[in-house]
Amino acid sequence: MKWLNDGERMRKLIAAQRANRSAVRGQTGAGLNALVLGGGGREYAIAWRLARCDSVTTIDVIPGNPAMSLFARTLDIPIEGGRLEQHLAASFIDLVIVGPDELIASGIGDVLRRTGVTVVCPSREAAKLEWSKSFAKQVLREAGVPTASFRTFPDAGAARAGLNEGPVVVKADGLAAGKGVVVARDRAEADAALSRSAIASGPVVLEEVLAGEEASLHALVDGETVVALPPARDHKRVGDGDTGPNTGGMGACSPTCVLPDAEAQPLAERLIGPVARLLAERGTPYRGVLFAGLMKTADGWKVIEFNARFGDPEAQVILPRIGGDFARLMQALGDGHLAAHLRARPLRFSQRAYVDLALCAEGYPGQPRLGDPITIGDLPDDVWTFHAGTRRSPQGGFVTAGGRVLHLVAQGDTPAHARDRAYVAAERITWPGRFYRSDIAASEGQVRITP
């Protein structure tokens, strides 16, 4: 797919403009012009965090969503055909952060880097850790990182022939918007999973079922430099008690008692570091955010899967906890200067707790009902509404336009305190068919965060 016009003339124009921009910035102290690609709750969180950086002058979001216009400029610009490249030049964009997995898998990071713009997005080849489950498992095996045992098959038919009677995890090899994984209790459920459209259309991975508690560990990876971000815990299934089908994520919290902050960096060095070194040795170094889904089993921590970007809804609770100038941190990561940046400005985590609660439209995670008017009452202090699936109504206000409609992000002294605020706020936001889980962060308790 040809995303952009890669003509030599345009590249020279951008290079000249960036040189001029750098000179002006050095003389006047001008800030960064940032661009976020995507329009969901994760991209809302990224733009929201950039808006809190003194170093940032402007924030553009393509395509964004209507609520982002409160603090950013949302633009309806096609990514293909050279229009995005023209915008980079015309708006003197300094920093691009790519959110959606499908854009990253398309190789947009490679194309944007050729323009000379600083990009937080791995190369397409490095991002294969997410867009090919079988590739990721092979890398984990070669790097010696603990993971579930697995078998790969070219298609659903071959996987069906390889089924045993016991429980198994059925995974689509490629991207499936969080809906390509089924934990099947027996052969009948596995057979049904292999008939689902999200899984049946390509290669399939069958994995052993692991038992334990899950956690989300994000790291900034710059070649062989690996720096952990605050851990989080996601709730993937649609129903209370982790029942029902998988979703993109029904809520999250950070910190989490499953993986304390103090254990994040040692664990990242043990589980993510070997993968980063192996990719660098292969000549495809990873540069960007690498998100590892982990499980704490009786045999210790194991990697379930990798994602080549910020998680959603994990970003909504992790980004508020990143101290300092987030934009400069992302710029250093994209430029390949992460280690030097952190020597001068060590990474600090906020000691506040954050809980995200996803408010969903009726029918999610299948076919959600759209177009229902949203009523938002007075919310408690320290609760934010991060829009994900909304659009403006001609009559004013917002209507539902997706499955996960709003993310309520609450902060508190403890996860339990933040959780209470999120659920109070949830009762003050309504639309027909609105639903959410009642047990997000319920197991985190009153534990306080220790530096």
Sequence and secondary structure as in RCSB ss.txt:
>XXXX:A:sequence
MKWLNDGERMRKLIAAQRANRSAVRGQTGAGLNALVLGGGGREYAIAWRLARCDSVTTIDVIPGNPAMSLFARTL
DIPIEGGRLEQHLAASFIDLVIVGPDELIASGIGDVLRRTGVTVVCPSREAAKLEWSKSFAKQVLREAGVPTASF
RTFPDAGAARAGLNEGPVVVKADGLAAGKGVVVARDRAEADAALSRSAIASGPVVLEEVLAGEEASLHALVDGET
VVALPPARDHKRVGDGDTGPNTGGMGACSPTCVLPDAEAQPLAERLIGPVARLLAERGTPYRGVLFAGLMKTADG
WKVIEFNARFGDPEAQVILPRIGGDFARLMQALGDGHLAAHLRARPLRFSQRAYVDLALCAEGYPGQPRLGDPIT
IGDLPDDVWTFHAGTRRSPQGGFVTAGGRVLHLVAQGDTPAHARDRAYVAAERITWPGRFYRSDIAASEGQVRIT
P
>XXXX:A:secstr
   S   HHHHHHHHHHHHHHHHHHHHH   EEEEEEE SHHHHHHHHHHTT TTEEEEEEEE  GGGGGTSEE 
   SSTTHHHHHHHHTT  EEEE  HHHHHHTHHHHHHTTT EEES  TTTTHHHH HHHHHHHHHHHT  B  E
EEESSHHHHHHT  SS EEEEESS  TT SEEEESSHHHHHHHTTSHHHHTS EEEE    SEEEEEEEEEETTE
EEE   BEE  EEETTTEEEE S SEEEESBTTB GGGHHHHHHHHTHHHHHHHHHTT   EEEEEEEEEEETTE
EEEEEEESS  TTHHHHHGGGB S HHHHHHHHHHT HHHHHHHS   B SSEEEEEEEE TTTTSS     B E
E    TTEEEEESSEEE TTSSEEE SSEEEEEEEEESSHHHHHHHHHHHHTTEE TT B  S TTTTSTT    
 
